[in-house]
């Protein structure tokens, strides 16, 4: 569980924005220009964390519904 926690912490610290449940006091706004991507993290045998990214797909797998574009959450 410590390795899993470490990958979450490193991935969150690397993401310099606030988005939904991922909120940071030092980066209060979302940044779609730089962070419209999924963060992938993993650890190796020495507990070093690696980071990579996967694009966010803005399409659906059927014609039954339309894509819902992202927007800022306001409360």
C-alpha positions as YAML, in Angstrom:
chain: A
units: angstrom
residues:
- id: 1
  name: UNK
  ca: [0.00, 0.00, 0.00]
- id: 2
  name: UNK
  ca: [2.94, 2.34, 0.58]
- id: 3
  name: UNK
  ca: [4.04, 1.98, -3.05]
- id: 4
  name: UNK
  ca: [0.51, 2.78, -4.22]
- id: 5
  name: UNK
  ca: [0.38, 5.84, -1.96]
- id: 6
  name: UNK
  ca: [3.75, 6.99, -3.27]
- id: 7
  name: UNK
  ca: [2.63, 6.82, -6.90]
- id: 8
  name: UNK
  ca: [-0.52, 8.84, -6.07]
- id: 9
  name: UNK
  ca: [1.49, 11.50, -4.23]
- id: 10
  name: UNK
  ca: [4.11, 11.86, -6.97]
- id: 11
  name: UNK
  ca: [1.46, 12.05, -9.70]
- id: 12
  name: UNK
  ca: [-0.58, 14.64, -7.78]
- id: 13
  name: UNK
  ca: [2.47, 16.77, -6.98]
- id: 14
  name: UNK
  ca: [3.51, 16.73, -10.63]
- id: 15
  name: UNK
  ca: [0.08, 18.01, -11.80]
- id: 16
  name: UNK
  ca: [0.23, 21.81, -11.49]
- id: 17
  name: UNK
  ca: [-3.49, 22.57, -11.53]
- id: 18
  name: UNK
  ca: [-6.72, 22.02, -9.60]
- id: 19
  name: UNK
  ca: [-9.37, 19.81, -11.16]
- id: 20
  name: UNK
  ca: [-12.35, 18.24, -9.36]
- id: 21
  name: UNK
  ca: [-11.19, 16.16, -6.41]
- id: 22
  name: UNK
  ca: [-7.58, 17.02, -7.27]
- id: 23
  name: UNK
  ca: [-7.33, 20.47, -5.67]
- id: 24
  name: UNK
  ca: [-4.17, 22.40, -4.82]
- id: 25
  name: UNK
  ca: [-3.86, 25.68, -2.93]
- id: 26
  name: UNK
  ca: [-0.80, 26.71, -4.95]
- id: 27
  name: UNK
  ca: [-2.53, 26.10, -8.32]
- id: 28
  name: UNK
  ca: [-6.17, 27.09, -7.88]
- id: 29
  name: UNK
  ca: [-7.39, 26.93, -11.50]
- id: 30
  name: UNK
  ca: [-7.72, 24.08, -13.95]
- id: 31
  name: UNK
  ca: [-5.35, 24.16, -16.93]
- id: 32
  name: UNK
  ca: [-6.86, 22.30, -19.88]
- id: 33
  name: UNK
  ca: [-4.16, 23.55, -22.27]
- id: 34
  name: UNK
  ca: [-1.45, 21.63, -20.39]
- id: 35
  name: UNK
  ca: [-3.33, 19.01, -18.39]
- id: 36
  name: UNK
  ca: [-6.11, 17.61, -20.57]
- id: 37
  name: UNK
  ca: [-4.47, 14.19, -20.26]
- id: 38
  name: UNK
  ca: [-4.51, 11.19, -17.94]
- id: 39
  name: UNK
  ca: [-1.52, 10.74, -15.62]
- id: 40
  name: UNK
  ca: [-0.06, 7.23, -15.47]
- id: 41
  name: UNK
  ca: [2.36, 6.33, -12.67]
- id: 42
  name: UNK
  ca: [4.16, 3.17, -11.63]
- id: 43
  name: UNK
  ca: [7.03, 2.08, -9.40]
- id: 44
  name: UNK
  ca: [10.02, -0.10, -10.16]
- id: 45
  name: UNK
  ca: [11.84, -2.59, -7.91]
- id: 46
  name: UNK
  ca: [13.72, 0.26, -6.18]
- id: 47
  name: UNK
  ca: [10.46, 2.15, -5.43]
- id: 48
  name: UNK
  ca: [11.27, 4.88, -7.97]
- id: 49
  name: UNK
  ca: [8.13, 6.40, -9.48]
- id: 50
  name: UNK
  ca: [7.82, 6.93, -13.24]
- id: 51
  name: UNK
  ca: [5.23, 9.20, -14.85]
- id: 52
  name: UNK
  ca: [3.70, 9.05, -18.32]
- id: 53
  name: UNK
  ca: [0.51, 10.36, -19.90]
- id: 54
  name: UNK
  ca: [-2.38, 9.15, -22.03]
- id: 55
  name: UNK
  ca: [-4.61, 11.48, -24.06]
- id: 56
  name: UNK
  ca: [-8.21, 12.17, -23.08]
- id: 57
  name: UNK
  ca: [-10.51, 10.90, -25.83]
- id: 58
  name: UNK
  ca: [-13.24, 13.39, -26.72]
- id: 59
  name: UNK
  ca: [-15.54, 10.89, -28.44]
- id: 60
  name: UNK
  ca: [-17.98, 8.19, -27.44]
- id: 61
  name: UNK
  ca: [-18.07, 4.56, -28.51]
- id: 62
  name: UNK
  ca: [-21.60, 4.83, -29.86]
- id: 63
  name: UNK
  ca: [-23.90, 7.32, -31.54]
- id: 64
  name: UNK
  ca: [-26.45, 6.96, -28.71]
- id: 65
  name: UNK
  ca: [-25.03, 9.92, -26.78]
- id: 66
  name: UNK
  ca: [-22.91, 13.00, -27.41]
- id: 67
  name: UNK
  ca: [-19.59, 13.90, -25.87]
- id: 68
  name: UNK
  ca: [-19.91, 16.05, -22.78]
- id: 69
  name: UNK
  ca: [-17.17, 18.68, -22.93]
- id: 70
  name: UNK
  ca: [-15.20, 19.34, -19.75]
- id: 71
  name: UNK
  ca: [-15.97, 22.41, -17.71]
- id: 72
  name: UNK
  ca: [-14.97, 24.01, -14.45]
- id: 73
  name: UNK
  ca: [-16.73, 22.73, -11.35]
- id: 74
  name: UNK
  ca: [-18.27, 25.50, -9.32]
- id: 75
  name: UNK
  ca: [-19.91, 25.15, -5.94]
...
